[in-house]
Amino acid sequence: MLRAPLFAIALLGVTSCATIINDSGQIINVSASNGKPVEGTINGIPFKGPVPVTVQRAKAALDIKSTTEGCAPVTTVKSETSGVFWLNIILGGFFGSTTDYASGDMWKYDQNVIISCDL
């Protein structure tokens, strides 16, 4: 009958929340639709692309502001719930999911962001 407690301990050992699996930052690849270099800011942080940029996970959408002539001045990237969060609800329950929500690590952005630019 020792198997049930060992199984429970093992199950707790493999359950993780998005806070542990997801980093608080996420890398997104920013590029222009015309394949040319693009410049701008993401949350006030400058970038020159195409480039991978690390952004903080959050529920709020990202506004990528381009200063490159002929490109859309603002590209909005909405966040969505990470699949790891749903797995955590199933395996970890209320406490892990609450931590994920409070930390913001339950959110993710599209990995590739393309700024619309003239050819």
C-alpha positions as CSV (number, residue, x, y, z in Angstrom):
1,M,0.0,0.0,0.0
2,L,3.0,2.2,-0.1
3,R,2.6,2.7,-3.8
4,A,-0.3,5.3,-3.5
5,P,1.8,7.8,-1.4
6,L,4.8,7.3,-3.7
7,F,2.7,7.9,-6.7
8,A,1.3,11.1,-5.2
9,I,4.7,12.4,-4.4
10,A,5.9,11.5,-7.9
11,L,2.9,13.3,-9.4
12,L,3.7,16.4,-7.4
13,G,7.3,16.3,-8.6
14,V,6.4,16.4,-12.2
15,T,3.6,19.0,-12.0
16,S,5.0,22.4,-12.9
17,C,3.4,25.8,-13.5
18,A,4.0,28.2,-16.3
19,T,6.0,30.3,-13.9
20,I,8.6,27.6,-13.8
21,I,8.4,26.4,-17.4
22,N,7.8,29.8,-19.1
23,D,10.4,32.4,-18.6
24,S,9.0,35.8,-17.6
25,G,10.5,37.1,-20.9
26,Q,9.6,35.8,-24.3
27,I,11.6,36.1,-27.5
28,I,9.7,37.3,-30.5
29,N,11.1,37.7,-34.0
30,V,10.3,41.1,-35.5
31,S,10.7,41.7,-39.3
32,A,9.3,43.8,-42.1
33,S,6.9,42.4,-44.7
34,N,9.1,43.6,-47.5
35,G,12.2,41.9,-46.1
36,K,14.0,45.2,-45.6
37,P,15.4,46.5,-42.3
38,V,12.9,48.0,-39.9
39,E,13.4,50.2,-36.8
40,G,11.2,51.2,-33.9
41,T,10.4,50.6,-30.3
42,I,8.6,47.9,-28.3
43,N,7.4,49.3,-24.9
44,G,9.9,52.1,-25.3
45,I,12.9,49.8,-26.0
46,P,14.5,50.5,-29.4
47,F,15.1,47.7,-31.9
48,K,16.6,47.4,-35.4
49,G,15.3,44.4,-37.3
50,P,15.0,41.8,-38.5
51,V,15.9,40.8,-35.0
52,P,14.8,38.6,-32.1
53,V,13.5,40.8,-29.2
54,T,12.9,39.8,-25.6
55,V,9.6,41.1,-24.2
56,Q,7.9,40.6,-20.9
57,R,4.9,38.3,-20.8
58,A,1.7,40.1,-19.9
59,K,-2.0,40.1,-20.6
60,A,-1.7,43.5,-22.3
61,A,-1.1,43.7,-26.0
62,L,2.3,44.8,-27.3
63,D,2.4,48.0,-29.4
64,I,5.3,47.8,-31.7
65,K,6.0,51.3,-33.0
66,S,7.9,51.5,-36.3
67,T,9.9,54.6,-37.3
68,T,10.8,53.2,-40.7
69,E,9.3,55.2,-43.6
70,G,6.7,53.2,-45.5
71,C,5.9,50.9,-42.6
72,A,2.8,50.8,-40.4
73,P,3.4,53.2,-37.5
74,V,2.0,50.7,-35.0
75,T,1.6,46.9,-35.1
76,T,-0.4,45.5,-32.2
77,V,0.4,42.0,-31.0
78,K,-2.3,40.5,-28.7
79,S,-1.4,38.0,-26.0
80,E,-3.1,34.7,-25.5
81,T,-3.1,32.1,-22.8
82,S,-0.1,29.7,-22.9
83,G,-0.8,26.0,-23.3
84,V,1.4,25.4,-20.3
85,F,-1.1,27.3,-18.2
86,W,-3.9,24.9,-19.1
87,L,-1.7,21.9,-18.4
88,N,-1.0,23.4,-15.0
89,I,-4.7,23.7,-14.2
90,I,-5.1,20.0,-15.0
91,L,-2.0,18.8,-13.1
92,G,-1.3,21.5,-10.5
93,G,-4.7,22.9,-9.7
94,F,-5.7,26.2,-8.2
95,F,-2.4,27.2,-6.5
96,G,-0.2,26.9,-9.5
97,S,-2.6,28.6,-11.8
98,T,-3.0,31.5,-9.4
99,T,0.8,31.9,-9.3
100,D,0.8,31.9,-13.2
101,Y,-1.9,34.5,-13.3
102,A,-0.3,36.8,-10.7
103,S,3.1,36.6,-12.3
104,G,1.9,37.1,-15.9
105,D,3.7,34.0,-17.0
106,M,0.5,32.4,-18.3
107,W,0.5,34.7,-21.3
108,K,2.3,34.4,-24.6
109,Y,2.7,36.4,-27.9
110,D,3.1,35.2,-31.4
111,Q,6.7,34.2,-31.9
112,N,7.0,35.9,-35.3
113,V,5.8,39.4,-35.8
114,I,5.8,41.0,-39.3
115,I,5.4,44.7,-39.6
116,S,3.5,45.7,-42.7
117,C,5.7,47.8,-45.0
118,D,5.4,49.0,-48.6
119,L,7.5,47.2,-51.2
